[in-house]
Structures are given as structure tokens and as C-alpha cells.
């Protein structure tokens, strides 16, 4: 099962690279990446990006139910990812101190910082309606996808 998941991420990384290779517009890139992730990753109920603006995260392109628009830096899983400048893999969001419940159905979450010129400019946020949905294989595969985006933006 683990090998299958890695194979799927390898394929997804190639698809993302092809999809955005000729694009420079950030919103267009993030819109298409959120759509392909939503279509390709099972057992998720929200996927999208928050972008840093005026010292807070603002809702960007996403797929799923309406979401929180403003997230303070350092607050919730997304704000913590920015503050710590590292991926947050949360098996049970209800056990995460200060979790912001935009969707009561979300049970686990992964958030990956998005950088441009080594500065955090936003995050990729993915929620799941089941506990412990994300593991190290997801973390590695999704971090690679974020790296593909970062390389396109540089």
C-alpha cells in the first residue's frame, strides 16, 4: 500500500509540473494545483492555499466548502506552519492546541509552507474527515509538489 501511495505521488508530481510549466501567475498556478490535488487525493474534504498578506494568512485558491478567510500568524495549524516555517502533520485536529475549526467535519490536517526566495508567502492546507489520514509518505509527496510550485515562482 505504501509503495502504491509513493507511485501515485510520483505521478501527481509529474502532472503538476506539466500543468504549471508555462505559467507564471501565482493565482492561476495555485488554482490548478488545488484542483488537481482535490481530484487525485482520496479521503480529503478540503484542499487549498492561504497567502500571506499584511501579516496574516488570507484565503486563496481552494477546493471544498467555504473556509475561514483570515488566519493570524501563529494561530491554528496554518499559522503555526508559518511561524515555525515547517510542515505540520496533525493526526487529530481536536488535540492541536488552538486549532481553528473552519469545518467541523475535519479530523486531520497537513499544512506545508510555500516559499518564494526562501520567504514564506503562504501555505498549502489539506483537511481530511478521518483521523490520522496523513503520514510521512503524504508529507514527502506534498512537500515535493510545493517545491515544484516554488521552483516555478522563482
C-alpha positions in Angstrom: 0.0 0.0 0.0 2.8 2.4 0.9 4.5 1.7 -2.4 1.3 2.5 -4.3 0.9 5.8 -2.5 4.5 6.8 -3.4 3.9 5.8 -7.0 0.7 8.0 -7.0 2.7 11.0 -5.6 5.4 10.5 -8.3 2.7 10.6 -11.0 1.0 13.6 -9.3 4.3 15.5 -9.2 4.8 14.9 -12.9 1.2 16.1 -13.6 1.7 19.2 -11.5 5.0 20.0 -13.3 3.3 19.7 -16.7 0.3 21.6 -15.7 2.2 24.7 -14.4 5.4 24.6 -16.5 4.4 27.6 -18.8 2.6 29.6 -16.1 3.9 32.5 -14.0 0.7 33.8 -12.4 0.5 32.7 -8.8 -3.3 32.5 -8.6 -3.5 30.5 -11.8 -0.9 28.1 -10.6 -2.5 27.6 -7.1 -5.9 27.3 -8.6 -4.9 24.5 -10.9 -2.8 22.7 -8.3 -5.6 22.8 -5.7 -7.9 21.3 -8.4 -5.6 18.5 -9.4 -4.9 17.7 -5.7 -8.6 17.6 -5.0 -9.1 15.2 -7.9 -6.2 13.0 -7.0 -6.0 12.6 -3.3 -8.6 10.4 -1.6 -10.3 10.9 1.8 -9.9 14.7 1.9 -12.6 17.3 2.3 -10.7 20.5 1.7 -7.5 21.5 -0.2 -6.2 24.9 -0.9 -3.8 27.7 -0.2 -3.6 30.6 2.2 -1.4 33.5 1.2 0.5 35.8 3.5 -0.8 39.4 3.3 -0.3 42.2 5.8 1.0 39.8 8.5 -1.9 37.4 8.3 -3.0 34.5 6.1 -5.7 35.2 3.6 -7.8 32.5 1.8 -6.5 31.8 -1.6 -7.5 29.3 -4.3 -9.1 26.2 -2.9 -11.5 23.2 -3.5 -14.1 22.4 -0.9 -16.7 24.1 1.4 -16.3 27.8 2.2 -13.4 28.4 4.6 -12.0 30.8 7.1 -10.8 33.9 5.3 -8.4 35.4 7.8 -5.9 33.4 9.9 -3.5 35.1 12.2 0.2 34.1 12.0 0.9 31.7 14.9 -2.8 30.7 15.2 -4.2 27.3 14.2 -2.3 24.7 12.2 -1.8 27.1 9.2 -0.5 30.0 11.3 1.8 27.6 13.2 3.3 26.3 9.9 4.2 29.9 9.0 5.6 30.7 12.4 7.7 27.5 12.5 8.4 27.5 8.8 7.8 23.8 8.7 5.2 21.2 7.7 2.5 20.5 10.3 1.2 16.9 10.1 -1.8 16.7 12.6 -3.4 13.3 13.2 -6.2 14.7 15.3 -7.0 18.4 14.9 -9.1 18.4 18.1 -5.9 17.6 20.0 -4.0 20.5 18.4 -3.8 23.5 20.8 -5.6 26.5 19.2 -7.0 24.6 16.2 -9.3 26.8 14.1 -12.3 24.7 13.1 -13.3 26.1 9.8 -15.1 22.8 9.0 -16.3 20.7 11.9 -16.0 17.6 9.8 -12.2 17.9 9.5 -10.4 15.4 11.7 -6.8 15.5 10.5 -4.7 18.1 8.6 -1.5 18.7 6.8 -0.1 22.2 6.2 3.1 22.9 4.1 4.7 26.3 3.9 5.0 27.8 0.4 8.1 30.0 -0.1 9.4 32.4 -2.7 13.1 33.4 -2.4 13.3 31.5 0.9 10.5 33.6 2.5 7.2 32.1 3.4 4.4 33.5 1.2 1.6 31.1 2.1 0.7 27.6 2.9 -0.9 24.5 1.3 -3.6 23.2 3.6 -5.3 19.9 3.2 -8.0 18.6 5.6 -9.5 15.1 6.0 -12.7 13.9 7.6 -10.8 10.9 9.2 -8.2 10.9 11.9 -4.6 10.1 11.0 -5.3 10.4 7.3 -1.8 11.8 6.5 1.6 10.1 7.1 5.2 10.7 6.2 4.6 9.5 2.6 2.0 12.2 2.2 4.3 14.7 3.8 7.2 13.9 1.5 5.0 13.7 -1.6 3.2 17.0 -0.9 6.4 18.8 0.1 7.8 17.8 -3.4 4.7 19.3 -5.0 5.1 22.5 -3.1 8.8 22.6 -4.2 7.6 22.3 -7.8 5.4 25.3 -7.3 8.2 27.2 -5.6 10.6 26.5 -8.4 8.0 27.8 -10.9 7.7 31.0 -8.9 11.4 31.7 -8.6 
